[in-house]
Amino acid sequence: MIPKAVQELIRAHTGPLTRELVQKPSRFGLGQLPVRNHPDATTTLVCGFCSTGCGLNVHLRDGEAIGLSPSSDYPVNLGMACPKGWEALRVLASPDRATTPLLRNAGGKLEPVDWTTAAHTFVGRMRSLQERHGAESVAWLGTGQATVEELAFLGALGKFGLGMLHGDGNTRQCMATAAVAYKQSFGFDAPPFAYSDLEESDVLIFVGANPCIAHPILWERVMRNRRSPKVVVIDPRRTETAMAATHHLALQPKSDLVLFYGLAQMLIERGWMDEDYLAGHTTGFDGFRAHVANYPLEVVCRETGLEAARIEELTRLIHDHERVSFWWTMGVNQSYEGVRVAQSLINLALMTGNMGRPGTGANSITGQCNAMGSRLFSNTTGIVGGRDFKNPQDRADVAEILDIPVEKIPDRDSWSYHEILEGILQGKIKGLWVVATNPAHSWINQDQARDILSRLEFLVVQDMYVSTETAQLAHLVLPAAGWGEKEGTFINSERRFSPIKQVSRAPGQALSDFRIFQLIARAAGLQEMFREWSSPEAVFQILKRLSAGQPCDITGIEDYQHLDRAGGIQWPCPEESGEVAQERRLFEDGRFYHADKKAKLLYEAPRPMPEPPDAAWPLILLTGRGSVAQWHTQTRTAKSDVLRKLAPTSLYVEINPTDARKAGIEPQQTVIVESRRAAVSAKAFLTPQVAPGQIFLPMHYPEVNRLTDAVFDPYSKQPSYKACAVRIRKAD
């Protein structure tokens, strides 16, 4: 429900002035908006929901979008689209769109202001906080939903221009584990696969992944596999993907690491390794061999709850087939030991030589549409282009390319997302800029998160919608354009740069994130520093220079038109590449990105579950994707009548019938799910899909993260959303 006051603001402040801002931006000092004329009846752009990166044909009339259909010749989706893709345009038209800047007045109410006031208020209050409390007292939280060019602009403006040391993105919630695992193992954040590997594997092993629901187009690509593959799902819950698989191993929650070390031990014990590949392309195998010797079959069976025959069968599947691929997503990433679990899969791929060949790889499927862009180009986990803030040569190179003083580039890493929030709690961070994300809903242990955000002296929220939980806490709301209302590029899971285009006008005074950053730079007197940053495509050319010589080199991509003609292009694409194939995988030559060109086998003893079940809290809470029609906090998908009809309207909990009988719970009964942090109500759905002793809640509803426990992987700093202790009872 949109608050009544917000509805009144929306009605009162959309009119001739807002239309004039869009049609005559020069009057407001914005320059020309980057609207391209599309003379054809259709134009293709990449979808803005998940990381699959499907091509959508948008049908135009008088330059405005009137409908869309999936692109039949786009190399990602091959004519397919999920319900979210079909509804991508419809979610833009919503009465709760942010249409004018809003500033909270002395009485505590948000009231409309013009862009000049908004930009100068932003700069003035942020600088005032820095003057009073130090440069590190302000920070930003970004997103994997913005374009590559916008993320680069935000990172450069925040760190090099406004002096914000600390900035992180909501990619920390979904992909930090994969990024760190790849960096440590390969020497760079480099997912090695192409989507064609889904069609070319003999054995596909999905761990903590439910692509039927989370990435349905990728599951369609599995269905196109003509090699009669074995599909193995390793997940405590019998997910939709597990139902369709040839093998399902329903292990105990958070026993993955023991299982994969046990598989490695069995492969080593039987001599089922690619010894030539290990010797020529990896380091650390002797230590790894000694480590996994501690995980004989009987230990693995005891810890995972799996039968010995099932583990033996999986080991033989890996050995007996030429092309084995390992795939994971949030069930691995969102864990207190996710980095080492991801690396245990990387190790299995390396030790069996399943790397760099068709149908192989240790492959992390990304969450958000541009999480890869955030990982590489946002100045959060490293300097733009995958460089290191602590490396003097990297800082010097970036300073020279951007023509800025090297002293403007920090020589240490930012705090991660949870450290920024802890900094607020400790009184060290007073101002926060939140761009295209909704932490008051999505962050772990939500009640604590909202309390932390409420302590800020200045909270700025830049978003498409004024009704998000975080926007309602803001002191300043900056109305942003969304997908289809601006241009730029996204990078999908398989490293493919693809263009998005402006095919619709943003409502009211809403501007693209790129234009908002330009306004703030101008208000801060930083025009000279960002004189080249005149448009998204101008920034793309800057990023090409920054990428030169890096593993993610894109100097061979000419411009947006080149991307359009090619159906997107995967990195790396250096200038000397010439014509490149539509789908390419990494490490075909066995050369990795460490100095010795070898991959590292990394390992560590499993950690105990931070909050295991006990007599008082006897159940384990699992969370995950609920429906193909829902996306994250439903900020956009809930705006579509069609998508709302395809998903339950309110929170439900999956309970095993055995546990339901013990608690006297009937189907569809309202129940209370309680953790040590909060209690929420939900409708009971009795199903054997969850094992006794476990329950499942879909992540999309605002109540769910009131329950989750704020613990983090020590290497990736990613929250562990997937397992904590709870109890359940009938509602009064």
Long-range contacts (C-beta under 8 A, 24 or more apart in sequence): 2-95, 2-96, 2-467, 3-467, 3-472, 5-109, 5-110, 6-96, 6-110, 6-466, 6-467, 7-95, 7-96, 9-100, 9-102, 9-110, 9-111, 9-112, 9-466, 10-95, 10-96, 10-97, 10-99, 10-466, 12-112, 13-99, 13-100, 13-112, 13-508, 14-99, 14-100, 14-507, 14-508, 17-509, 18-99, 18-100, 18-507, 18-508, 18-509, 21-115, 21-508, 21-509, 22-505, 22-506, 22-509, 25-515, 28-115, 28-116, 29-116, 29-519, 29-522, 30-115, 30-511, 30-515, 30-518, 30-519, 31-518, 31-534, 33-502, 33-512, 33-515, 34-486, 34-487, 34-502, 34-512, 34-514, 34-535, 34-536, 34-537, 35-502, 36-487, 36-501, 36-502, 37-63, 38-63, 38-501, 38-503, 43-501, 43-503, 44-71, 44-74, 44-564, 45-484, 45-498, 45-499, 45-500, 45-501, 45-503, 46-76, 46-369, 46-490, 46-492, 46-498, 46-499, 46-500, 46-568, 47-81, 47-84, 47-85, 47-88, 47-369, 47-483, 48-88, 48-145, 48-369, 48-482, 48-483, 48-484, 48-490, 48-500, 49-84, 49-85, 49-88, 49-369, 49-631, 49-636, 50-84, 50-214, 50-215, 50-366, 50-367, 50-368, 50-369, 50-631, 51-215, 51-365, 51-366, 51-367, 51-368, 51-369, 51-370, 51-371, 51-372, 51-492, 51-493, 52-76, 52-77, 52-215, 52-217, 52-218, 52-492, 52-493, 53-369, 53-490, 53-492, 53-493, 53-494, 53-496, 53-498, 53-568, 54-80, 54-81, 54-82, 54-85, 54-217, 55-498, 55-567, 55-568, 56-81, 56-85, 56-88, 58-89, 58-484, 58-501, 58-503, 60-503, 64-503, 64-504, 64-505, 65-89, 65-484, 65-503, 65-504, 73-567, 74-567, 74-568, 75-195, 75-567, 75-568, 75-582, 75-583, 76-195, 76-217, 76-492, 76-494, 76-496, 76-498, 76-567, 76-568, 77-217, 78-221, 80-217, 80-220, 81-217, 82-216, 82-217, 82-628, 83-628, 83-629, 83-642, 83-643, 83-646, 84-628, 84-629, 84-631, 84-637, 84-643, 86-642, 87-637, 87-640, 87-642, 87-643, 88-483, 88-484, 89-484, 89-504, 90-639, 90-640, 90-642, 91-636, 91-637, 91-639, 91-640, 91-643, 92-482, 92-483, 92-484, 92-485, 92-504, 93-639, 94-465, 94-639, 96-465, 96-466, 96-467, 96-639, 97-464, 97-465, 97-466, 97-479, 97-507, 97-508, 97-510, 98-463, 98-464, 98-465, 98-466, 98-471, 98-477, 98-478, 98-479, 98-480, 98-508, 98-510, 99-466, 99-479, 99-507, 99-508, 99-509, 99-510, 100-479, 100-508, 100-509, 101-476, 101-477, 101-478, 101-479, 101-509, 102-466, 102-474, 102-476, 102-477, 103-475, 103-476, 103-477, 104-474, 104-475, 104-476, 110-466, 110-474, 110-477, 115-509, 115-511, 115-519, 116-523, 118-476, 118-478, 118-519, 119-519, 119-520, 119-522, 119-523, 120-523, 121-476, 122-433, 122-460, 122-476, 122-478, 122-520, 122-523, 123-162, 123-520, 123-523, 123-524, 125-431, 125-458, 125-475, 125-476, 126-162, 126-431, 126-433, 126-458, 127-524, 129-430, 129-431, 129-457, 129-458, 130-163, 133-428, 133-430, 135-163, 135-164, 135-165, 136-165, 136-166, 136-428, 136-429, 137-428, 137-429, 137-430, 137-431, 138-162, 138-164, 138-429, 138-430, 138-431, 138-432, 138-433, 138-458, 139-164, 139-165, 139-166, 139-167, 139-168, 139-414, 139-415, 139-420, 139-423, 139-429, 139-431, 139-432, 139-433, 140-164, 140-166, 140-167, 140-168, 140-432, 140-433, 140-434, 140-435, 141-167, 141-168, 141-169, 141-170, 141-417, 141-420, 141-432, 141-433, 141-434, 141-435, 141-437, 141-439, 142-167, 142-168, 142-169, 142-170, 142-374, 142-378, 142-380, 142-435, 142-436, 142-437, 143-169, 143-170, 143-171, 143-368, 143-374, 143-435, 143-436, 143-437, 144-169, 144-170, 144-171, 144-174, 144-175, 144-367, 144-368, 144-369, 144-370, 144-371, 144-373, 144-374, 145-368, 145-369, 145-370, 145-436, 145-437, 145-483, 146-370, 146-373, 146-374, 146-435, 146-436, 146-488, 146-513, 147-370, 147-373, 147-486, 147-487, 147-488, 147-489, 147-490, 147-500, 147-513, 147-514, 147-536, 148-370, 148-373, 148-377, 148-488, 148-489, 148-490, 148-491, 148-497, 148-540, 148-543, 149-488, 149-489, 149-514, 149-536, 149-537, 149-539, 149-540, 149-543, 150-488, 150-512, 150-513, 150-514, 150-517, 150-536, 151-370, 151-373, 151-374, 151-377, 151-378, 152-377, 152-378, 152-379, 152-384, 152-539, 152-542, 152-543, 153-513, 153-514, 153-517, 153-530, 153-533, 153-539, 154-378, 154-379, 154-435, 154-513, 154-517, 155-377, 155-378, 155-379, 155-380, 155-384, 156-379, 156-384, 156-402, 156-530, 156-533, 157-517, 157-520, 157-521, 157-526, 157-530, 158-379, 158-433, 159-379, 159-408, 159-409, 159-410, 160-402, 160-404, 160-408, 160-409, 160-529, 161-408, 161-521, 161-524, 161-526, 161-529, 161-530, 162-524, 162-526, 165-410, 165-412, 165-414, 166-414, 166-415, 166-419, 166-420, 166-423, 166-429, 167-378, 167-379, 167-380, 167-414, 168-380, 168-381, 168-414, 168-415, 168-416, 168-417, 168-420, 169-374, 169-378, 169-380, 169-417, 169-437, 170-368, 170-417, 170-437, 170-439, 170-442, 171-368, 171-371, 171-374, 171-375, 171-378, 171-380, 172-416, 172-417, 172-418, 172-716, 172-717, 172-718, 172-719, 173-334, 173-417, 173-442, 173-443, 173-718, 173-719, 173-721, 174-330, 174-333, 174-334, 174-366, 174-367, 174-368, 174-371, 174-718, 175-333, 175-364, 175-366, 175-367, 175-368, 175-371, 175-372, 175-374, 175-375, 176-333, 176-381, 176-416, 176-713, 176-716, 176-717, 176-718, 177-332, 177-333, 177-334, 177-335, 177-338, 177-339, 177-342, 177-713, 177-716, 177-718, 178-328, 178-333, 178-342, 178-364, 178-366, 179-375, 179-381, 179-716, 180-339, 180-713, 180-715, 180-716, 181-338, 181-339, 181-342, 181-343, 181-346, 181-364, 181-716, 182-346, 182-364, 184-339, 184-343, 184-600, 184-602, 184-715, 185-343, 185-346, 185-599, 185-600, 185-601, 185-602, 186-346, 186-587, 186-592, 186-593, 186-594, 186-599, 187-592, 187-593, 187-594, 187-595, 187-599, 188-386, 188-551, 188-552, 188-593, 189-375, 189-376, 189-386, 190-495, 190-551, 190-586, 190-593, 191-363, 191-364, 191-366, 191-372, 191-493, 191-494, 191-495, 191-586, 192-355, 192-356, 192-361, 192-362, 192-363, 192-585, 192-586, 192-587, 193-325, 193-361, 193-363, 193-494, 193-585, 193-586, 194-494, 194-570, 194-583, 194-584, 194-585, 195-221, 195-493, 195-494, 195-583, 196-221, 196-358, 196-583, 197-325, 197-358, 197-359, 197-360, 197-361, 197-363, 197-585, 198-222, 198-224, 198-225, 198-325, 199-224, 199-225, 199-226, 199-359, 200-225, 200-227, 200-323, 200-358, 200-359, 201-225, 201-227, 201-229, 201-323, 201-324, 201-325, 201-359, 201-360, 202-227, 202-229, 202-230, 202-321, 202-322, 202-323, 202-324, 202-359, 203-229, 203-230, 203-231, 203-232, 203-317, 203-318, 203-321, 203-323, 203-324, 203-325, 204-229, 204-230, 204-231, 204-232, 204-325, 204-327, 205-232, 205-234, 205-314, 205-318, 205-324, 205-325, 205-326, 205-327, 205-345, 206-231, 206-232, 206-233, 206-234, 206-235, 206-241, 206-245, 206-327, 206-328, 207-234, 207-235, 207-256, 207-326, 207-327, 207-328, 207-331, 207-332, 207-341, 207-345, 208-234, 208-235, 208-256, 208-328, 208-329, 208-330, 208-331, 208-332, 208-333, 208-722, 209-233, 209-235, 209-241, 209-327, 209-328, 209-329, 209-330, 209-331, 209-332, 209-365, 210-235, 210-239, 210-240, 210-241, 210-242, 210-329, 210-331, 210-624, 210-625, 211-241, 211-327, 211-329, 211-365, 212-239, 212-240, 212-241, 212-244, 212-628, 213-239, 213-240, 213-241, 213-625, 213-626, 213-627, 213-628, 214-329, 214-330, 214-365, 214-624, 214-625, 214-628, 215-329, 215-365, 216-628, 218-365, 219-244, 227-323, 227-359, 230-317, 230-321, 232-314, 232-317, 234-259, 235-331, 236-622, 236-690, 236-691, 236-694, 237-622, 237-624, 237-654, 237-689, 237-690, 237-691, 237-694, 237-696, 238-688, 238-689, 238-690, 239-624, 239-689, 247-310, 247-313, 247-314, 247-317, 249-304, 249-306, 249-310, 249-311, 249-314, 250-305, 250-306, 250-691, 251-304, 251-305, 251-306, 252-303, 252-304, 252-305, 253-609, 253-620, 253-622, 253-694, 253-722, 253-723, 254-335, 254-337, 254-609, 254-722, 254-723, 255-303, 255-304, 255-305, 255-606, 256-332, 256-341, 256-344, 257-337, 257-340, 257-341, 257-344, 257-606, 258-295, 258-299, 258-300, 258-303, 258-304, 258-606, 259-300, 259-303, 259-304, 259-306, 259-311, 260-341, 260-344, 260-345, 260-347, 260-348, 261-291, 261-292, 261-294, 261-295, 261-300, 261-344, 261-603, 261-606, 262-292, 262-295, 262-296, 262-297, 262-299, 262-300, 262-304, 262-311, 263-311, 263-314, 263-315, 263-318, 263-348, 264-288, 264-292, 264-295, 264-344, 264-347, 264-348, 264-351, 265-292, 265-293, 265-295, 265-296, 266-297, 266-311, 266-312, 266-315, 267-315, 267-318, 267-319, 267-348, 267-351, 267-352, 268-292, 268-351, 270-315, 270-319, 272-315, 272-318, 272-319, 272-352, 273-351, 273-352, 274-351, 274-352, 274-353, 276-353, 277-350, 277-351, 277-353, 277-355, 277-590, 278-350, 278-351, 280-590, 281-350, 281-355, 281-590, 281-591, 281-592, 281-598, 281-599, 282-350, 282-351, 282-598, 282-599, 282-600, 282-601, 283-596, 283-598, 283-599, 283-600, 283-601, 284-600, 284-601, 284-602, 285-351, 285-601, 287-601, 287-603, 288-347, 288-351, 288-601, 288-603, 291-603, 292-603, 318-348, 318-352, 319-352, 322-359, 323-354, 323-357, 323-358, 323-359, 323-360, 324-349, 324-352, 324-354, 324-359, 324-360, 325-349, 325-354, 325-359, 325-360, 325-361, 325-363, 326-354, 326-361, 326-362, 326-363, 327-363, 327-364, 327-365, 328-363, 328-364, 328-365, 329-364, 329-365, 329-366, 329-367, 330-367, 330-624, 330-625, 330-721, 330-722, 331-624, 331-722, 333-364, 333-716, 333-718, 334-718, 334-719, 334-720, 334-721, 334-722, 335-713, 335-718, 335-720, 335-722, 335-723, 336-607, 336-609, 336-610, 336-711, 336-712, 336-713, 336-720, 337-604, 337-606, 337-607, 337-713, 338-713, 338-716, 338-718, 338-720, 339-713, 339-715, 339-716, 340-602, 340-603, 340-604, 340-606, 340-715, 343-602, 343-603, 344-603, 346-599, 347-601, 347-602, 347-603, 350-599, 350-601, 351-601, 355-587, 355-590, 355-599, 356-585, 356-586, 356-587, 356-588, 356-589, 356-590, 357-585, 357-588, 358-585, 361-585, 364-493, 365-493, 366-492, 366-493, 368-632, 369-483, 369-490, 369-492, 370-490, 370-491, 372-491, 372-492, 372-493, 372-495, 373-489, 373-490, 373-491, 376-491, 376-552, 377-543, 380-414, 381-413, 381-414, 382-413, 383-409, 384-543, 384-546, 385-543, 385-546, 385-547, 385-550, 385-552, 386-550, 386-551, 386-552, 387-550, 389-413, 389-414, 398-546, 401-542, 401-545, 401-546, 402-542, 402-546, 404-529, 416-717, 417-443, 417-717, 418-710, 418-712, 418-717, 418-719, 419-717, 421-449, 421-452, 424-452, 424-453, 424-455, 424-456, 425-452, 425-455, 429-456, 430-456, 430-457, 430-458, 431-456, 431-457, 431-458, 431-459, 431-460, 432-456, 432-458, 432-459, 432-460, 433-460, 433-462, 434-459, 434-460, 434-461, 434-462, 434-463, 434-470, 434-474, 435-462, 435-463, 435-480, 435-513, 436-462, 436-463, 436-464, 436-480, 436-513, 437-470, 438-463, 438-468, 438-469, 438-470, 438-632, 438-633, 438-635, 439-470, 440-468, 440-469, 440-470, 440-472, 440-473, 441-468, 441-469, 441-470, 441-633, 441-702, 441-705, 442-632, 442-633, 442-705, 443-705, 443-719, 444-705, 444-708, 444-709, 444-710, 444-719, 444-720, 444-721, 445-677, 445-705, 445-706, 445-708, 445-709, 445-710, 446-678, 446-702, 446-705, 446-706, 446-708, 447-677, 447-678, 447-706, 448-677, 448-710, 449-705, 462-513, 462-516, 463-635, 464-510, 464-635, 464-636, 465-635, 468-633, 468-635, 469-633, 469-702, 478-516, 479-506, 479-508, 479-509, 479-510, 479-511, 480-506, 480-510, 480-511, 480-512, 480-513, 480-516, 481-506, 481-510, 481-511, 481-512, 481-513, 482-506, 482-636, 485-510, 485-512, 486-512, 486-513, 486-514, 486-536, 487-536, 487-537, 487-560, 488-514, 488-536, 488-540, 489-536, 489-540, 489-560, 489-563, 491-571, 492-568, 494-570, 494-583, 495-552, 495-570, 495-571, 496-568, 496-569, 496-570, 497-554, 497-557, 497-563, 497-568, 497-569, 497-570, 497-571, 498-563, 498-567, 498-568, 499-560, 499-563, 499-564, 499-568, 514-539, 547-571, 548-574, 548-575, 551-593, 556-580, 609-723, 610-709, 610-711, 610-720, 610-724, 611-676, 611-709, 611-711, 611-723, 611-724, 611-725, 612-725, 613-693, 613-725, 614-725, 616-727, 617-675, 617-676, 617-725, 617-726, 617-727, 618-693, 618-725, 618-727, 619-659, 619-693, 619-694, 619-695, 619-725, 619-726, 619-727, 619-728, 620-693, 620-694, 620-695, 620-723, 620-724, 620-725, 620-726, 621-673, 621-675, 621-694, 621-695, 621-696, 621-697, 621-707, 621-708, 621-723, 621-724, 621-725, 621-726, 622-690, 622-694, 622-695, 622-696, 622-697, 622-722, 622-723, 623-696, 623-697, 623-698, 623-699, 623-704, 623-708, 623-721, 623-722, 624-696, 624-698, 624-699, 624-722, 625-698, 625-699, 625-700, 626-698, 626-699, 626-700, 627-698, 627-700, 630-698, 630-700, 631-700, 632-699, 632-700, 633-700, 633-702, 634-700, 634-701, 647-700, 648-683, 648-698, 650-682, 650-683, 650-701, 651-680, 651-681, 651-682, 651-683, 651-697, 651-698, 651-701, 651-703, 651-704, 652-682, 652-683, 652-684, 652-685, 652-697, 652-698, 653-682, 653-683, 653-684, 653-685, 653-695, 653-696, 653-697, 653-728, 654-685, 654-687, 654-689, 654-690, 654-695, 654-696, 654-697, 655-684, 655-685, 655-686, 655-687, 655-690, 655-695, 655-728, 656-686, 656-687, 656-688, 656-690, 656-691, 656-692, 656-693, 656-694, 656-695, 657-686, 657-687, 657-688, 658-692, 659-692, 659-693, 659-695, 659-728, 660-684, 660-686, 663-728, 663-729, 663-730, 664-730, 665-728, 665-730, 669-730, 669-731, 670-730, 670-731, 671-728, 671-729, 671-730, 671-731, 672-728, 672-729, 672-730, 672-731, 673-697, 673-707, 673-726, 673-727, 673-728, 674-707, 674-726, 674-727, 674-728, 674-729, 675-707, 675-708, 675-709, 675-724, 675-725, 675-726, 676-709, 676-725, 677-706, 677-707, 677-708, 677-709, 678-706, 678-707, 680-704, 680-706, 680-707, 681-731, 695-726, 695-728
